[in-house]
Amino acid sequence: MTSVPRSWLSGVIAGAVLFGAVAARPAAQIPLPAPAPSQTGTLELLLDQGRRLFDGFQYDQALPLFDRLILALAPAPGGQGQRPDLLIQALELRARSRFALGDTQGAEQDFSALLGLNPSHKLGAGISPRVVNAFESVRKVVVGQVELSLVPAG
């Protein structure tokens, strides 16, 4: 049997440990470039990937995808976004992801931005009552209601 030098063996072990540390690094730490806004297919694919991660309870990995998508779809100041339907979906999913991760302030900011785009937005069925309560409390502040009465009536 051939003996293996200890220096070689310790190098292999150090390489394996280093590889394991790199492979175990969460995807959220790897900066990803924002897609070009003209790539509608890419944006829809990004939303689908984020939704799959969200549905798999991998909220921390879904957040960077929603961040990229929202950044790409955000309207220019004074302008209108190119795909408000995708932006609304991304904001809702990012808000729900943030809420699941304990970032209620971030979730409220996303719900507020969502309601700024679509004040009549409703959350779908099967969503946690805690998330619905957070959404409705933001709606009360952002949308509000006004009651008018005229004297004389008419």
Secondary structure as UniProt FT lines:
FT   HELIX           6..23
FT   HELIX           27..29
FT   TURN            37..38
FT   HELIX           40..55
FT   TURN            56..57
FT   HELIX           59..73
FT   TURN            77..78
FT   HELIX           84..100
FT   TURN            101..102
FT   HELIX           104..117
FT   TURN            119..120
FT   TURN            125..126
FT   HELIX           129..142
//
